[in-house]
Amino acid sequence: MTGPGTNTYLIGRERFLVIDPGPNDPVHVERILEATDGRIDAVLATHTHPDHSPAAASVAAASGAQILGRPAPAQGPQDIGFVPDRTLNDGDPLSIDGLRLLALHTPGHASNHLCFLLEKTGLLFTGDHLMQGSTVVIAPPDGDMQQYLNSLERLQREPVSRIAPGHGEVIEDAQDEIARLIAHRLKREEKVFDRLRAAGRADIDELVVAVYDDVDSRLHPLAKSSLLAHLLKLEREARVARDARERWTPLP
């Protein structure tokens, strides 16, 4: 479910920062240590989903590095073993070998999600906030569609020109991609409302078939998470309502 796998990034020259060491795979951990010769100052996690952070403890134990990031939320599939030595907040700087990273708190896909901007280059390490080749799943209760859109809009105000995603290849036209994703999510949201208005009333299982009719039906179980995130956003905006049986209706 991670496409080509989870990307691990090494930042530095003589000393290194490691971004997203991935699952606790001994072979991958050994490759990180070999590539850096164990000269690692810190291991950073964009977030604590199990394909991004579990190897942090092994890399840190082998190298003496600090673990930096934000603690795992209580909801959803999380790496509860991720315990940062220091919690990173929005705007916190990190320096290595004359290079400077800026931590940006970008909740939405996960409430503790961070992106890292390599200053003076425009390169943004995005974890799962943006991926190459697909949109990310927003899974409530920890995932939040409004926060996700707000975080995307925030990146439009940052000097971001290229994206190094957690999955896939580097995206060269960052601002075009961010704008495309915002438009895609809002278009999908309007489709949710239009299909619900046409149905009059529907539950998630009925609605996912109508809203994601352009997506392989085998992906509908995943799509239901993002669909719920859209509905919860629309509910907060007083555009839809739900009853005790979790059936949704549009509001005038």
N, C-alpha and C positions, 0 to 999 in steps of 0.2 A: 504493500500500500504506500510505499515511499518512492515510487517511480524508480529512478536509477540508484536510489539509496540516499543516505544523509551525507551532505557535504561537511567535511571538517576543514577549517581554514587555519593556517599558521601565519601569524603576523610577526615580523621581526627579521633580524639579520644575525646577530650574535646571541641574543636572548629572544624568547618567543612568548607570545600569547596564543593560546589555542581556543578557537571558537567552535563550539558544538562538537565534542569528542564522539558523540553518537552512542549507540548501545555498547554495553560492556563486553565487547568482543576482544578476546586476548590478542588475536592476530592484528586487529586494527590498532589496539593500544600499543603494541610493539612497534608498529609502523610509525605511529606518532612519535614515539620515543627515539626511534632510529633517525627520523627526518630532522629532529631538533637536537639530537645528541643529548637529550634529557635536559637541555638548558631552557626550561619553561618557568616563567615567572608566575603565570596565572592561567587557569582554565576557565573560560567564560561559557555560559549557557544562555542562548537566546530565550529558552523556556524549558519547562521540565516535562514535556511529553517524552515517552519512553524511547523514541528514536533519536533524541538529541542530547540528553544529559547523563545517562547512567554511567558512562565510562569516566566521568570527571573524577570520581574518587580514586580509581585505579591509576589514572595519569598523574594525579596530584601525589598519591602515595609513592609512586616510582620516581618522581622528579623533585618533590619538595615544594611544588607550586601551590599557590592559593587557589581556592575555588571561589569564583565571583558570579553573581547572578541574583535572582530573586527567589525566595522560598516557594516551594510547590503549593499551589492552592489545594483546598480540601476536596474540590469537586472534579469529577472526571478522571480519566486514566492519566495518572501523574507518576513521575519518579519521586516517590516520597522519601527515598534515600538521599536525595540531593539536598545537602546542607551547606549553604555558602559560608565561607569564612568572612565575607563582607557582602552585604546587600547593596546592589547597585541601584541608584535612583536616577531619574531623568536628569540628564545634563552632566552626570559624573564623567570626568575625563580619565583616560588610561594611557600611559606612555610606555613605549618600548623602543629602544635603539633610535631615538630621535623621531619616532612616529607617534602620532597621537590619535587615539580613538575616543569618540564621544558616545556614551550610552544614551539611547533614546527609548523611553518607555512607550511601547506601542501596543496597548491592550486591544483585544478583539478576538483574534484566534485563540489566545490564552490571556488571562488577566495579568500574568506575570511576564508577558512577552517583552523582550528588548531587541532593538536593532542597534547596530554599531556602525557609526560613520567614521571612516578613515579620513581625517581632516586634510584639506588642501588637495584631495584627489577626487572628491565627489563619489567615491565608492562606498556603497552601503551594504553591510552584511545583514540580510533580512530574516534569517531563520525561516519560519513558516508564514511570516507576514505577507510576503510575496514569493511565489514560486514560478519557475519557468515551465510553461507548457500546460498549466492548469490553475484553476482557482482553488483556494484553500477551504477546508470545511470549517464552518463556524458552529460549534456544538455547545449549546446552553447546557447547564447553567453557567459554566465558566466562560464559554465563548459568548460574545455579545456583538450583534451586527452594528448597532449604532456606534459603539466604541471602535469597532473595526473601521468603519467609514471615517470617523473622526481622526483615527490614527493615520489613515491614508491621506486625508486632507492635510494633516500636520506635515507629512513628508513633502507635500507640494511647496511648503514654505521653507524647506531646508535645502542647502546646496548639494542636492543629490543628482548625480548624472548617470551613474551606472549601478547595477544591482548584482550583488553576489548572493544568490538565494540558498536556502537550506537544501533545496532539491533542484537539480537541473543545472543548466549552463548560465554563465554570466549574461545579463540582459543589458545591452548597451544604451538603449533609449529609455532611461529610467522614468523621466517625467511623462513621456507618452504612455508608458506602461501603467503608471499610477493613474493617470486620467482615464485610460481604457478600463481599468478595473473598477473604478468608481462608477463609470457609466454602465458597465456590465451589471454591477450589483443593483443599481437603482432601476435598471431596465427589468431585471429579474423580479425585483420587489413590486413593480407595477404589474408584472404578469401575475404574481401571486394575488394581488388585489382584484385584477380583472377576472381571473379564473374563479375566484371565490364569489365575486359578484354574479358571474354567470351561473354558478351552482346554487347560490342562495345560502347554502349551508353545507359544510363538509368537514370531515376530520382529516388528520394528516395523511393517512393512507390513501384516501380518495384524492386529496389535493396534490400529492406528490406526482401522481400519474399525469395530471393535467398540466402542472407547472413545469415539470421536467420531462416533457414529451420529446425534447430535443437531446436527451441524455440516455445512454444505454440503460435499460431497465435494471441491469445488474448493479448499477450504482445508486439506485433509488434508496436503499437502506441508509447510505451515507448522506444522500441529498436531503433526507428527512430532517437531519440535524440543522442544516443551513435553512431549510424551509421554516422550521420552528423558530430559528433566530430572526428571520424576516417577520414572521407573524407576531412575535413578542415585541419587535420594534413598532409594528403597525398598531398593536394593542396600546402601547404607551402613547402613541400619537392619536389615540381615540379614533382610528380608522376601521378597526375590527374589534369584535368581542368574542368571547368563548363561553360556553355553558359548562355545567358540571360534568358533562360527558366528553369534554374536550373537543366539542364541535365548534367550528368557527363560523361567524357570520360577518358580512361587511356592514359598516355603519354608514348612514347617509352623510 
